[in-house]
């Protein structure tokens, strides 16, 4: 459990915490493109599957990963979305410790050189975006200790990157568009 007095340390706390039950990397933002404004969302979840804790097989599903991505395209009245699920297994799906590096197959969100890179080849759309922080981290709650209920152990470690400058490309069908914009990461 996360307890009062939690002290987040970066870059390690950008990465996964496999002993915790649940965590996520959630990016949402807006984009300007040659065909008008768009919105996007990319989320990766990591879930510790305690039911598999006693299983000694290297194929045991001890960590499960889920990902969802969406592209809102108001000019064409469409919301495109796709999702992935996988059990953690080296080179196939993983949420790595030490820094943001989470992927399922060819979907990924990674941090390095003071930026995030999201690569999402979805069904009918693709996102290839660089997201660069423009201001300091925002520690939620009490210096990153964020209560979720009345008990002290009903809490999480929580931070946000409240403004990321976004650039890259969005592909819709066969059309590849250069985009810029802004985003928020939790």
OpenMM code with the backbone's topology and positions (N, CA, C; nanometers):
from openmm import Vec3, app, unit

residues = "UNK UNK UNK UNK UNK UNK UNK UNK UNK UNK UNK UNK UNK UNK UNK UNK UNK UNK UNK UNK UNK UNK UNK UNK UNK UNK UNK UNK UNK UNK UNK UNK UNK UNK UNK UNK UNK UNK UNK UNK UNK UNK UNK UNK UNK UNK UNK UNK UNK UNK UNK UNK UNK UNK UNK UNK UNK UNK UNK UNK UNK UNK UNK UNK UNK UNK UNK UNK UNK UNK UNK UNK UNK UNK UNK UNK UNK UNK UNK UNK UNK UNK UNK UNK UNK UNK UNK UNK UNK UNK UNK UNK UNK UNK UNK UNK UNK UNK UNK UNK UNK UNK UNK UNK UNK UNK UNK UNK UNK UNK UNK UNK UNK UNK UNK UNK UNK UNK UNK UNK UNK UNK UNK UNK UNK UNK UNK UNK UNK UNK UNK UNK UNK UNK UNK UNK UNK UNK UNK UNK UNK UNK UNK UNK UNK UNK UNK UNK UNK UNK UNK UNK UNK UNK UNK UNK UNK UNK UNK UNK UNK UNK UNK UNK UNK UNK UNK UNK UNK UNK UNK UNK UNK UNK UNK UNK UNK UNK UNK UNK UNK UNK UNK UNK UNK UNK".split()
positions = [
    Vec3(0.0821, -0.1216, 0.0000),
    Vec3(0.0000, 0.0000, 0.0000),
    Vec3(0.0853, 0.1262, 0.0000),
    Vec3(0.0295, 0.2310, -0.0564),
    Vec3(0.0919, 0.3632, -0.0517),
    Vec3(0.0529, 0.4256, 0.0821),
    Vec3(0.1503, 0.4798, 0.1519),
    Vec3(0.1252, 0.5313, 0.2871),
    Vec3(0.1583, 0.6807, 0.2959),
    Vec3(0.0987, 0.7498, 0.3945),
    Vec3(0.1329, 0.8915, 0.4144),
    Vec3(0.2837, 0.9085, 0.4289),
    Vec3(0.3328, 1.0219, 0.3804),
    Vec3(0.4767, 1.0479, 0.3848),
    Vec3(0.5494, 0.9997, 0.2606),
    Vec3(0.4760, 0.9457, 0.1650),
    Vec3(0.5353, 0.9002, 0.0391),
    Vec3(0.6239, 1.0100, -0.0194),
    Vec3(0.7400, 0.9737, -0.0679),
    Vec3(0.8295, 1.0668, -0.1368),
    Vec3(0.8572, 1.0110, -0.2756),
    Vec3(0.8052, 1.0779, -0.3772),
    Vec3(0.8303, 1.0353, -0.5144),
    Vec3(0.9708, 1.0781, -0.5545),
    Vec3(1.0382, 0.9930, -0.6316),
    Vec3(1.1740, 1.0202, -0.6790),
    Vec3(1.1787, 0.9957, -0.8297),
    Vec3(1.2241, 1.0950, -0.9020),
    Vec3(1.2270, 1.0861, -1.0484),
    Vec3(1.3718, 1.0818, -1.0970),
    Vec3(1.4010, 1.0035, -1.2003),
    Vec3(1.3077, 0.9460, -1.2972),
    Vec3(1.2488, 0.8102, -1.2587),
    Vec3(1.2924, 0.7480, -1.1507),
    Vec3(1.2453, 0.6125, -1.1173),
    Vec3(1.0931, 0.6047, -1.1095),
    Vec3(1.0276, 0.7046, -1.0513),
    Vec3(0.8826, 0.6974, -1.0362),
    Vec3(0.8060, 0.7291, -1.1641),
    Vec3(0.8749, 0.7629, -1.2723),
    Vec3(0.8101, 0.7671, -1.4033),
    Vec3(0.7821, 0.6249, -1.4514),
    Vec3(0.8605, 0.5285, -1.4026),
    Vec3(0.8503, 0.3902, -1.4471),
    Vec3(0.7489, 0.3102, -1.3685),
    Vec3(0.7462, 0.1794, -1.3974),
    Vec3(0.6494, 0.0878, -1.3370),
    Vec3(0.6875, 0.0518, -1.1935),
    Vec3(0.5868, 0.0126, -1.1190),
    Vec3(0.5992, -0.0326, -0.9800),
    Vec3(0.5277, -0.1677, -0.9712),
    Vec3(0.5932, -0.2770, -1.0110),
    Vec3(0.5263, -0.4060, -1.0272),
    Vec3(0.4587, -0.4617, -0.9023),
    Vec3(0.4991, -0.4186, -0.7833),
    Vec3(0.4345, -0.4696, -0.6625),
    Vec3(0.3034, -0.3979, -0.6304),
    Vec3(0.2802, -0.2831, -0.6932),
    Vec3(0.1535, -0.2126, -0.6742),
    Vec3(0.0456, -0.2795, -0.7594),
    Vec3(-0.0761, -0.2690, -0.7116),
    Vec3(-0.1875, -0.3361, -0.7795),
    Vec3(-0.2167, -0.2778, -0.9178),
    Vec3(-0.2178, -0.1461, -0.9300),
    Vec3(-0.2612, -0.0828, -1.0540),
    Vec3(-0.1855, 0.0477, -1.0748),
    Vec3(-0.1502, 0.0734, -1.1985),
    Vec3(-0.0976, 0.2058, -1.2342),
    Vec3(-0.1259, 0.2325, -1.3802),
    Vec3(-0.1119, 0.3594, -1.4183),
    Vec3(-0.1430, 0.3983, -1.5542),
    Vec3(-0.0550, 0.5133, -1.5993),
    Vec3(-0.0467, 0.5260, -1.7304),
    Vec3(0.0175, 0.6385, -1.7987),
    Vec3(-0.0889, 0.6882, -1.8958),
    Vec3(-0.1423, 0.8063, -1.8699),
    Vec3(-0.2600, 0.8568, -1.9408),
    Vec3(-0.2254, 0.9917, -2.0017),
    Vec3(-0.2337, 1.0012, -2.1336),
    Vec3(-0.2054, 1.1265, -2.2045),
    Vec3(-0.3305, 1.1655, -2.2825),
    Vec3(-0.3710, 1.2899, -2.2668),
    Vec3(-0.4838, 1.3409, -2.3441),
    Vec3(-0.4472, 1.4798, -2.3949),
    Vec3(-0.4900, 1.5124, -2.5158),
    Vec3(-0.4517, 1.6416, -2.5700),
    Vec3(-0.5290, 1.6833, -2.6927),
    Vec3(-0.4920, 1.7993, -2.7415),
    Vec3(-0.5525, 1.8562, -2.8617),
    Vec3(-0.4430, 1.8793, -2.9644),
    Vec3(-0.4813, 1.8729, -3.0904),
    Vec3(-0.3867, 1.8873, -3.2005),
    Vec3(-0.4430, 1.9822, -3.3054),
    Vec3(-0.3533, 2.0545, -3.3693),
    Vec3(-0.3883, 2.1332, -3.4872),
    Vec3(-0.3286, 2.0613, -3.6070),
    Vec3(-0.4095, 2.0438, -3.7110),
    Vec3(-0.3655, 1.9743, -3.8314),
    Vec3(-0.4134, 2.0511, -3.9542),
    Vec3(-0.3626, 2.0186, -4.0735),
    Vec3(-0.4106, 2.0856, -4.1949),
    Vec3(-0.5601, 2.0672, -4.2196),
    Vec3(-0.6219, 1.9646, -4.1602),
    Vec3(-0.7659, 1.9448, -4.1808),
    Vec3(-0.8478, 1.9930, -4.0620),
    Vec3(-0.7827, 2.0676, -3.9691),
    Vec3(-0.8549, 2.1249, -3.8562),
    Vec3(-0.8138, 2.0633, -3.7239),
    Vec3(-0.8803, 2.1052, -3.6144),
    Vec3(-0.8437, 2.0545, -3.4826),
    Vec3(-0.8809, 1.9070, -3.4655),
    Vec3(-0.8025, 1.8413, -3.3794),
    Vec3(-0.8266, 1.7015, -3.3452),
    Vec3(-0.7982, 1.6845, -3.1966),
    Vec3(-0.8503, 1.5806, -3.1395),
    Vec3(-0.8191, 1.5446, -3.0026),
    Vec3(-0.7634, 1.4033, -3.0003),
    Vec3(-0.6805, 1.3744, -2.9002),
    Vec3(-0.6267, 1.2386, -2.8911),
    Vec3(-0.6152, 1.1966, -2.7454),
    Vec3(-0.6065, 1.0663, -2.7267),
    Vec3(-0.5892, 1.0065, -2.5956),
    Vec3(-0.5117, 0.8769, -2.6145),
    Vec3(-0.4120, 0.8567, -2.5276),
    Vec3(-0.3333, 0.7328, -2.5243),
    Vec3(-0.3211, 0.6926, -2.3780),
    Vec3(-0.3614, 0.5709, -2.3448),
    Vec3(-0.3536, 0.5236, -2.2070),
    Vec3(-0.2979, 0.3825, -2.2035),
    Vec3(-0.2024, 0.3610, -2.1142),
    Vec3(-0.1531, 0.2272, -2.0816),
    Vec3(-0.1823, 0.2021, -1.9343),
    Vec3(-0.2352, 0.0843, -1.9043),
    Vec3(-0.2583, 0.0402, -1.7674),
    Vec3(-0.1730, -0.0829, -1.7405),
    Vec3(-0.1230, -0.0929, -1.6182),
    Vec3(-0.0535, -0.2134, -1.5728),
    Vec3(-0.1260, -0.2628, -1.4485),
    Vec3(-0.1589, -0.3911, -1.4472),
    Vec3(-0.2303, -0.4515, -1.3359),
    Vec3(-0.1518, -0.5708, -1.2834),
    Vec3(-0.1261, -0.5715, -1.1539),
    Vec3(-0.0638, -0.6871, -1.0900),
    Vec3(-0.1724, -0.7910, -1.0673),
    Vec3(-0.1533, -0.9081, -1.1229),
    Vec3(-0.2484, -1.0177, -1.1105),
    Vec3(-0.2053, -1.1065, -0.9937),
    Vec3(-0.2525, -1.0731, -0.8729),
    Vec3(-0.2116, -1.1471, -0.7533),
    Vec3(-0.2502, -1.2948, -0.7601),
    Vec3(-0.3508, -1.3302, -0.8401),
    Vec3(-0.3919, -1.4706, -0.8526),
    Vec3(-0.2808, -1.5563, -0.9123),
    Vec3(-0.1861, -1.4939, -0.9813),
    Vec3(-0.0769, -1.5676, -1.0438),
    Vec3(0.0513, -1.5656, -0.9615),
    Vec3(0.0492, -1.5031, -0.8438),
    Vec3(0.1711, -1.4885, -0.7631),
    Vec3(0.2401, -1.6211, -0.7322),
    Vec3(0.1670, -1.7255, -0.7049),
    Vec3(0.2286, -1.8528, -0.6679),
    Vec3(0.2710, -1.9389, -0.7860),
    Vec3(0.2388, -1.8962, -0.9053),
    Vec3(0.2706, -1.9749, -1.0245),
    Vec3(0.4161, -1.9501, -1.0638),
    Vec3(0.4971, -2.0545, -1.0672),
    Vec3(0.6404, -2.0401, -1.0953),
    Vec3(0.6741, -2.0395, -1.2444),
    Vec3(0.5769, -2.0622, -1.3293),
    Vec3(0.6024, -2.0630, -1.4735),
    Vec3(0.6405, -1.9238, -1.5218),
    Vec3(0.7356, -1.9153, -1.6113),
    Vec3(0.7707, -1.7841, -1.6677),
    Vec3(0.6604, -1.7306, -1.7579),
    Vec3(0.5624, -1.8145, -1.7893),
    Vec3(0.4482, -1.7725, -1.8701),
    Vec3(0.3299, -1.7293, -1.7828),
    Vec3(0.3447, -1.7326, -1.6516),
    Vec3(0.2361, -1.6936, -1.5615),
    Vec3(0.1979, -1.5472, -1.5857),
    Vec3(0.0694, -1.5191, -1.5895),
    Vec3(0.0252, -1.3811, -1.6160),
    Vec3(0.0281, -1.2951, -1.4887),
    Vec3(0.1486, -1.2723, -1.4358),
    Vec3(0.1618, -1.1955, -1.3110),
    Vec3(0.1364, -1.0464, -1.3315),
    Vec3(0.1659, -0.9957, -1.4496),
    Vec3(0.1413, -0.8552, -1.4832),
    Vec3(0.0599, -0.8527, -1.6123),
    Vec3(-0.0499, -0.7781, -1.6096),
    Vec3(-0.1349, -0.7641, -1.7278),
    Vec3(-0.1285, -0.6193, -1.7742),
    Vec3(-0.1261, -0.6010, -1.9037),
    Vec3(-0.1193, -0.4671, -1.9624),
    Vec3(-0.2388, -0.4441, -2.0538),
    Vec3(-0.2909, -0.3234, -2.0457),
    Vec3(-0.4032, -0.2818, -2.1291),
    Vec3(-0.3662, -0.1468, -2.1895),
    Vec3(-0.4086, -0.1229, -2.3115),
    Vec3(-0.3852, 0.0074, -2.3735),
    Vec3(-0.5081, 0.0462, -2.4541),
    Vec3(-0.5345, 0.1758, -2.4562),
    Vec3(-0.6455, 0.2301, -2.5341),
    Vec3(-0.5978, 0.3597, -2.5980),
    Vec3(-0.6388, 0.3830, -2.7205),
    Vec3(-0.6053, 0.5078, -2.7895),
    Vec3(-0.7267, 0.5541, -2.8691),
    Vec3(-0.7385, 0.6852, -2.8824),
    Vec3(-0.8501, 0.7419, -2.9578),
    Vec3(-0.8039, 0.8672, -3.0312),
    Vec3(-0.8696, 0.8941, -3.1415),
    Vec3(-0.8463, 1.0151, -3.2202),
    Vec3(-0.9817, 1.0741, -3.2554),
    Vec3(-1.0082, 1.1938, -3.2036),
    Vec3(-1.1309, 1.2664, -3.2374),
    Vec3(-1.1019, 1.3535, -3.3586),
    Vec3(-1.1846, 1.3424, -3.4594),
    Vec3(-1.1665, 1.4138, -3.5857),
    Vec3(-1.2959, 1.4879, -3.6176),
    Vec3(-1.3188, 1.6045, -3.5511),
    Vec3(-1.4465, 1.6751, -3.5663),
    Vec3(-1.4793, 1.7146, -3.7097),
    Vec3(-1.3783, 1.7477, -3.7894),
    Vec3(-1.4051, 1.7901, -3.9267),
    Vec3(-1.4729, 1.6799, -4.0072),
    Vec3(-1.4516, 1.5568, -3.9679),
    Vec3(-1.5125, 1.4444, -4.0382),
    Vec3(-1.6141, 1.3707, -3.9502),
    Vec3(-1.6449, 1.4288, -3.8327),
    Vec3(-1.7468, 1.3707, -3.7468),
    Vec3(-1.7157, 1.2293, -3.7017),
    Vec3(-1.5879, 1.2009, -3.6745),
    Vec3(-1.5481, 1.0643, -3.6399),
    Vec3(-1.4686, 1.0612, -3.5107),
    Vec3(-1.4879, 0.9540, -3.4363),
    Vec3(-1.4025, 0.9187, -3.3239),
    Vec3(-1.3473, 0.7805, -3.3541),
    Vec3(-1.2199, 0.7774, -3.3820),
    Vec3(-1.1548, 0.6498, -3.4081),
    Vec3(-1.0907, 0.6028, -3.2777),
    Vec3(-1.0955, 0.4726, -3.2532),
    Vec3(-1.0347, 0.4203, -3.1309),
    Vec3(-0.9940, 0.2755, -3.1519),
    Vec3(-0.9022, 0.2329, -3.0681),
    Vec3(-0.8509, 0.0967, -3.0747),
    Vec3(-0.7962, 0.0615, -2.9372),
    Vec3(-0.7692, -0.0653, -2.9146),
    Vec3(-0.7186, -0.1094, -2.7850),
    Vec3(-0.6340, -0.2344, -2.7999),
    Vec3(-0.5539, -0.2587, -2.6971),
    Vec3(-0.4669, -0.3767, -2.6905),
    Vec3(-0.4713, -0.4319, -2.5482),
    Vec3(-0.4429, -0.5598, -2.5358),
    Vec3(-0.4292, -0.6244, -2.4061),
    Vec3(-0.3207, -0.7307, -2.4194),
    Vec3(-0.2438, -0.7494, -2.3136),
    Vec3(-0.1406, -0.8532, -2.3154),
    Vec3(-0.0885, -0.8805, -2.1760),
    Vec3(-0.0334, -0.9975, -2.1579),
    Vec3(0.0354, -1.0254, -2.0322),
    Vec3(0.1804, -0.9860, -2.0521),
    Vec3(0.2421, -0.9395, -1.9470),
    Vec3(0.3818, -0.8970, -1.9571),
    Vec3(0.4688, -1.0171, -1.9926),
    Vec3(0.5481, -0.9986, -2.0953),
    Vec3(0.6430, -1.0994, -2.1405),
    Vec3(0.7464, -1.0264, -2.2247),
    Vec3(0.8728, -1.0438, -2.1903),
    Vec3(0.9816, -0.9684, -2.2554),
    Vec3(0.9643, -0.9640, -2.4063),
    Vec3(0.9811, -0.8491, -2.4628),
    Vec3(0.9724, -0.8115, -2.6040),
    Vec3(0.8302, -0.8088, -2.6591),
    Vec3(0.7306, -0.8608, -2.5865),
    Vec3(0.5927, -0.8606, -2.6360),
    Vec3(0.5059, -0.7540, -2.5688),
    Vec3(0.5156, -0.7443, -2.4382),
    Vec3(0.4373, -0.6465, -2.3624),
    Vec3(0.5063, -0.6289, -2.2281),
    Vec3(0.5266, -0.5031, -2.1900),
    Vec3(0.5970, -0.4796, -2.0643),
    Vec3(0.5772, -0.3358, -2.0180),
    Vec3(0.5793, -0.3190, -1.8868),
    Vec3(0.5879, -0.1869, -1.8241),
    Vec3(0.7158, -0.1931, -1.7422),
    Vec3(0.8180, -0.1239, -1.7890),
    Vec3(0.9502, -0.1351, -1.7276),
    Vec3(0.9677, -0.0381, -1.6114),
    Vec3(1.0512, -0.0799, -1.5179),
    Vec3(1.0856, 0.0036, -1.4033),
    Vec3(1.1943, 0.1037, -1.4433),
    Vec3(1.2063, 0.2123, -1.3651),
    Vec3(1.3167, 0.3066, -1.3810),
    Vec3(1.2845, 0.4313, -1.4597),
    Vec3(1.1935, 0.4225, -1.5551),
    Vec3(1.1497, 0.5369, -1.6350),
    Vec3(1.0323, 0.4899, -1.7205),
    Vec3(0.9581, 0.5826, -1.7792),
    Vec3(0.8441, 0.5441, -1.8614),
    Vec3(0.8921, 0.4661, -1.9825),
    Vec3(0.8516, 0.3421, -1.9910),
    Vec3(0.8795, 0.2544, -2.1043),
    Vec3(0.7768, 0.1424, -2.0978),
    Vec3(0.6645, 0.1667, -2.1618),
    Vec3(0.5535, 0.0713, -2.1586),
    Vec3(0.5119, 0.0424, -2.3022),
    Vec3(0.4858, -0.0858, -2.3305),
    Vec3(0.4485, -0.1221, -2.4664),
    Vec3(0.3682, -0.2513, -2.4676),
    Vec3(0.2863, -0.2629, -2.5687),
    Vec3(0.2167, -0.3864, -2.6026),
    Vec3(0.2324, -0.4017, -2.7531),
    Vec3(0.3055, -0.5047, -2.7923),
    Vec3(0.3361, -0.5268, -2.9339),
    Vec3(0.3994, -0.4011, -2.9929),
    Vec3(0.3380, -0.3416, -3.0953),
    Vec3(0.3972, -0.2241, -3.1599),
    Vec3(0.3425, -0.0921, -3.1064),
    Vec3(0.2617, -0.0956, -3.0025),
    Vec3(0.2163, 0.0265, -2.9350),
    Vec3(0.3146, 0.0590, -2.8233),
    Vec3(0.3509, 0.1870, -2.8096),
    Vec3(0.4472, 0.2215, -2.7046),
    Vec3(0.4323, 0.3658, -2.6579),
    Vec3(0.4746, 0.3853, -2.5318),
    Vec3(0.4928, 0.5181, -2.4740),
    Vec3(0.6234, 0.5110, -2.3972),
    Vec3(0.7196, 0.5921, -2.4390),
    Vec3(0.8536, 0.5893, -2.3784),
    Vec3(0.8982, 0.7324, -2.3493),
    Vec3(0.9824, 0.7449, -2.2449),
    Vec3(1.0382, 0.8748, -2.2075),
    Vec3(1.1891, 0.8671, -2.2155),
    Vec3(1.2494, 0.9690, -2.2730),
    Vec3(1.3941, 0.9814, -2.2810),
    Vec3(1.4292, 1.1157, -2.3412),
    Vec3(1.5484, 1.1654, -2.3109),
    Vec3(1.5907, 1.2964, -2.3634),
    Vec3(1.4876, 1.4049, -2.3339),
    Vec3(1.4299, 1.4009, -2.2112),
    Vec3(1.3333, 1.5008, -2.1648),
    Vec3(1.2096, 1.5116, -2.2547),
    Vec3(1.1644, 1.3983, -2.3071),
    Vec3(1.0409, 1.3972, -2.3855),
    Vec3(0.9819, 1.2572, -2.3844),
    Vec3(0.8538, 1.2511, -2.4104),
    Vec3(0.7843, 1.1244, -2.4294),
    Vec3(0.7649, 1.1040, -2.5786),
    Vec3(0.7629, 0.9797, -2.6200),
    Vec3(0.7289, 0.9454, -2.7577),
    Vec3(0.6190, 0.8407, -2.7531),
    Vec3(0.5064, 0.8716, -2.8180),
    Vec3(0.3939, 0.7785, -2.8281),
    Vec3(0.3856, 0.7304, -2.9723),
    Vec3(0.3876, 0.5997, -2.9882),
    Vec3(0.3726, 0.5391, -3.1216),
    Vec3(0.2586, 0.4391, -3.1141),
    Vec3(0.1506, 0.4731, -3.1816),
    Vec3(0.0282, 0.3944, -3.1759),
    Vec3(-0.0214, 0.3689, -3.3183),
    Vec3(0.0102, 0.2546, -3.3771),
    Vec3(-0.0491, 0.2197, -3.5067),
    Vec3(-0.1837, 0.1497, -3.4843),
    Vec3(-0.2910, 0.2287, -3.4783),
    Vec3(-0.4233, 0.1753, -3.4494),
    Vec3(-0.4969, 0.1317, -3.5745),
    Vec3(-0.6199, 0.0872, -3.5554),
    Vec3(-0.7063, 0.0428, -3.6637),
    Vec3(-0.7682, 0.1650, -3.7319),
    Vec3(-0.7209, 0.2004, -3.8508),
    Vec3(-0.7729, 0.3146, -3.9260),
    Vec3(-0.7084, 0.4475, -3.8926),
    Vec3(-0.6156, 0.4483, -3.7969),
    Vec3(-0.5441, 0.5712, -3.7617),
    Vec3(-0.4116, 0.5335, -3.6957),
    Vec3(-0.3189, 0.6279, -3.6940),
    Vec3(-0.1914, 0.6070, -3.6256),
    Vec3(-0.1463, 0.7390, -3.5645),
    Vec3(-0.0824, 0.7286, -3.4482),
    Vec3(-0.0251, 0.8438, -3.3799),
    Vec3(0.1245, 0.8215, -3.3676),
    Vec3(0.2025, 0.9196, -3.4049),
    Vec3(0.3474, 0.9191, -3.3850),
    Vec3(0.3802, 1.0583, -3.3314),
    Vec3(0.3840, 1.0683, -3.1983),
    Vec3(0.3882, 1.1996, -3.1342),
    Vec3(0.5046, 1.2117, -3.0368),
    Vec3(0.5686, 1.3289, -3.0364),
    Vec3(0.6676, 1.3656, -2.9354),
    Vec3(0.5997, 1.4648, -2.8420),
    Vec3(0.6161, 1.4432, -2.7108),
    Vec3(0.5510, 1.5260, -2.6090),
    Vec3(0.6592, 1.5782, -2.5151),
    Vec3(0.6797, 1.7094, -2.5143),
    Vec3(0.7893, 1.7713, -2.4394),
    Vec3(0.7337, 1.8548, -2.3244),
    Vec3(0.7765, 1.8269, -2.1991),
    Vec3(0.7300, 1.9070, -2.0858),
    Vec3(0.7709, 2.0536, -2.1020),
    Vec3(0.6792, 2.1439, -2.0652),
    Vec3(0.7088, 2.2875, -2.0720),
    Vec3(0.7061, 2.3525, -1.9345),
    Vec3(0.6753, 2.2744, -1.8316),
    Vec3(0.6742, 2.3260, -1.6946),
    Vec3(0.7011, 2.2106, -1.5994),
    Vec3(0.7287, 2.2403, -1.4734),
    Vec3(0.7626, 2.1336, -1.3778),
    Vec3(0.6467, 2.0375, -1.3527),
    Vec3(0.6824, 1.9206, -1.3001),
    Vec3(0.5833, 1.8227, -1.2573),
    Vec3(0.4900, 1.8838, -1.1539),
    Vec3(0.3676, 1.8348, -1.1502),
    Vec3(0.2703, 1.8739, -1.0498),
    Vec3(0.2440, 1.7511, -0.9631),
    Vec3(0.2846, 1.7575, -0.8362),
    Vec3(0.2593, 1.6475, -0.7435),
    Vec3(0.1188, 1.6641, -0.6878),
    Vec3(0.0342, 1.5635, -0.7070),
    Vec3(-0.1044, 1.5694, -0.6624),
    Vec3(-0.1142, 1.5405, -0.5126),
    Vec3(-0.2230, 1.5841, -0.4502),
    Vec3(-0.2471, 1.5563, -0.3090),
    Vec3(-0.1428, 1.6211, -0.2207),
    Vec3(-0.0875, 1.5431, -0.1278),
    Vec3(0.0147, 1.5903, -0.0349),
    Vec3(0.1517, 1.5471, -0.0854),
    Vec3(0.2138, 1.6298, -0.1685),
    Vec3(0.3470, 1.6035, -0.2255),
    Vec3(0.3539, 1.4704, -0.2989),
    Vec3(0.2422, 1.4326, -0.3646),
    Vec3(0.2383, 1.3092, -0.4420),
    Vec3(0.1601, 1.1972, -0.3764),
    Vec3(0.1288, 1.2099, -0.2474),
    Vec3(0.0446, 1.1124, -0.1776),
    Vec3(-0.1000, 1.1590, -0.1957),
    Vec3(-0.1774, 1.0826, -0.2736),
    Vec3(-0.3123, 1.1239, -0.3104),
    Vec3(-0.4140, 1.0247, -0.2539),
    Vec3(-0.4897, 1.0695, -0.1526),
    Vec3(-0.5908, 0.9822, -0.0890),
    Vec3(-0.7084, 0.9593, -0.1819),
    Vec3(-0.7560, 0.8355, -0.1810),
    Vec3(-0.8700, 0.7977, -0.2649),
    Vec3(-0.9911, 0.7576, -0.1811),
    Vec3(-0.9725, 0.7437, -0.0498),
    Vec3(-1.0815, 0.7023, 0.0373),
    Vec3(-1.0517, 0.7413, 0.1808),
    Vec3(-1.1376, 0.7003, 0.2753),
    Vec3(-1.1210, 0.7430, 0.4143),
    Vec3(-1.0034, 0.6778, 0.4866),
    Vec3(-0.9573, 0.5614, 0.4420),
    Vec3(-0.8460, 0.4939, 0.5094),
    Vec3(-0.7131, 0.5457, 0.4544),
    Vec3(-0.6127, 0.5592, 0.5388),
    Vec3(-0.4822, 0.6093, 0.4911),
    Vec3(-0.4206, 0.5229, 0.3803),
    Vec3(-0.4530, 0.3937, 0.3778),
    Vec3(-0.3961, 0.3067, 0.2739),
    Vec3(-0.4767, 0.3107, 0.1446),
    Vec3(-0.5870, 0.3827, 0.1426),
    Vec3(-0.6642, 0.3992, 0.0196),
    Vec3(-0.6094, 0.5219, -0.0523),
    Vec3(-0.4930, 0.5021, -0.1105),
    Vec3(-0.4210, 0.6156, -0.1697),
    Vec3(-0.3338, 0.5678, -0.2837),
    Vec3(-0.2832, 0.6637, -0.3575),
    Vec3(-0.1882, 0.6330, -0.4640),
    Vec3(-0.0787, 0.7383, -0.4647),
    Vec3(0.0321, 0.7044, -0.5279),
    Vec3(0.1316, 0.8031, -0.5625),
    Vec3(0.0837, 0.8663, -0.6922),
    Vec3(0.0769, 0.9990, -0.6990),
    Vec3(0.0131, 1.0609, -0.8152),
    Vec3(0.0842, 1.1908, -0.8515),
    Vec3(0.1196, 1.1997, -0.9792),
    Vec3(0.1776, 1.3230, -1.0323),
    Vec3(0.1184, 1.3478, -1.1703),
    Vec3(0.1302, 1.4694, -1.2166),
    Vec3(0.0857, 1.5066, -1.3510),
    Vec3(0.1949, 1.5879, -1.4190),
    Vec3(0.1961, 1.5803, -1.5493),
    Vec3(0.2756, 1.6718, -1.6319),
    Vec3(0.1709, 1.7580, -1.7015),
    Vec3(0.1437, 1.8774, -1.6452),
    Vec3(0.0267, 1.9530, -1.6861),
    Vec3(0.0336, 2.0206, -1.8220),
    Vec3(0.1489, 2.0341, -1.8785),
    Vec3(0.1509, 2.0905, -2.0136),
    Vec3(0.2680, 2.0332, -2.0907),
    Vec3(0.2337, 1.9584, -2.1934),
    Vec3(0.3331, 1.9008, -2.2835),
    Vec3(0.3120, 1.9616, -2.4218),
    Vec3(0.4184, 2.0105, -2.4834),
    Vec3(0.4109, 2.0571, -2.6221),
    Vec3(0.4189, 1.9346, -2.7114),
    Vec3(0.3245, 1.9228, -2.8037),
    Vec3(0.3128, 1.8041, -2.8873),
    Vec3(0.3473, 1.8380, -3.0317),
    Vec3(0.4229, 1.7493, -3.0954),
    Vec3(0.4477, 1.7588, -3.2394),
    Vec3(0.4599, 1.6172, -3.2937),
    Vec3(0.4363, 1.6034, -3.4229),
    Vec3(0.4499, 1.4716, -3.4838),
    Vec3(0.3555, 1.4550, -3.5997),
    Vec3(0.3105, 1.3306, -3.6171),
    Vec3(0.2203, 1.3008, -3.7277),
    Vec3(0.1032, 1.2160, -3.6803),
    Vec3(-0.0086, 1.2396, -3.7477),
    Vec3(-0.1281, 1.1575, -3.7325),
    Vec3(-0.1594, 1.1032, -3.8705),
    Vec3(-0.1861, 0.9760, -3.8778),
    Vec3(-0.2255, 0.9147, -4.0044),
    Vec3(-0.3703, 0.8705, -3.9919),
    Vec3(-0.4518, 0.9148, -4.0874),
    Vec3(-0.5922, 0.8760, -4.0935),
    Vec3(-0.6127, 0.8103, -4.2291),
    Vec3(-0.6390, 0.6790, -4.2279),
    Vec3(-0.6432, 0.6062, -4.3545),
    Vec3(-0.5072, 0.6157, -4.4203),
    Vec3(-0.5029, 0.6678, -4.5431),
    Vec3(-0.3761, 0.6845, -4.6150),
    Vec3(-0.3205, 0.8258, -4.6025),
    Vec3(-0.3917, 0.9156, -4.5335),
    Vec3(-0.3512, 1.0555, -4.5226),
    Vec3(-0.2625, 1.0762, -4.3994),
    Vec3(-0.1404, 1.1243, -4.4221),
    Vec3(-0.0452, 1.1509, -4.3142),
    Vec3(-0.0402, 1.3014, -4.2910),
    Vec3(-0.0676, 1.3445, -4.1663),
    Vec3(-0.0801, 1.4860, -4.1338),
    Vec3(0.0236, 1.5275, -4.0302),
    Vec3(0.0920, 1.6382, -4.0554),
    Vec3(0.1795, 1.6973, -3.9543),
    Vec3(0.0911, 1.7673, -3.8517),
    Vec3(0.1215, 1.7497, -3.7233),
    Vec3(0.0386, 1.8074, -3.6178),
    Vec3(0.1249, 1.8734, -3.5115),
    Vec3(0.0660, 1.9705, -3.4427),
    Vec3(0.1233, 2.0309, -3.3221),
    Vec3(0.0090, 2.0490, -3.2244),
    Vec3(0.0426, 2.0683, -3.0977),
    Vec3(-0.0630, 2.0894, -3.0001),
    Vec3(-0.0122, 2.0855, -2.8569),
    Vec3(-0.1024, 2.0535, -2.7668),
    Vec3(-0.0710, 2.0461, -2.6256),
    Vec3(-0.1367, 1.9250, -2.5626),
    Vec3(-0.0788, 1.8781, -2.4522),
    Vec3(-0.1324, 1.7588, -2.3858),
    Vec3(-0.1053, 1.7654, -2.2361),
    Vec3(-0.1671, 1.6729, -2.1638),
    Vec3(-0.1560, 1.6558, -2.0194),
    Vec3(-0.1302, 1.5091, -1.9955),
    Vec3(-0.0391, 1.4772, -1.9047),
    Vec3(-0.0091, 1.3379, -1.8703),
    Vec3(-0.0300, 1.3158, -1.7207),
    Vec3(-0.0994, 1.2092, -1.6852),
    Vec3(-0.1129, 1.1633, -1.5465),
    Vec3(-0.0444, 1.0285, -1.5360),
] * unit.nanometer
topology = app.Topology()
chain = topology.addChain("A")
for resn in residues:
    res = topology.addResidue(resn, chain)
    for name in ("N", "CA", "C"):
        topology.addAtom(name, app.Element.getBySymbol(name[0]), res)
